[in-house]
Amino acid sequence: MKVKVNRTTVELFEGAKVRQALLQYCVRRKLPLSLVETAEVYDAWGHRIDLDAPLSEGKTIKCKIQ
């Protein structure tokens, strides 16, 4: 399935969680994977979501990596 993270489309397996999307995002952007644990993640409407939240096809999430 395809999910957008900060305007970057990442390809994930069905049943993936936010954590896997952020890891894939960091790999694509060549960022340290350790940043995932401190990231603040929001859905398309600005609601904060947990790293263990499930994702579905076409979902858009935004993260602030610290």
Residue, then its C-alpha position, 0 to 999 in steps of 0.5 A: m500500500k502507498v502512504k504519504v509521509n510529509r509529502t513523500t510517498v512510501e510503499l508499505f505492506e498491508g497492516a503496517k503501522v505508523r512506525q514502519a512508515l516513518l522508518q521507510y521515510c527516514v531511509r528514503r531521506k537518509l535520516p538516522l532511524s533513531l529519530v523515529e522514536t522522538a517524532e511527533v506524528y499527526d494525521a491529515w487533520g492535525h490530530r496527534i497519532d501514536l507510532d503503533a496506530p494502523l495505517s490504510e491505503g492512501k493515508t497521509i501523515k505528517c511528522k515533526i522530527q526532533 
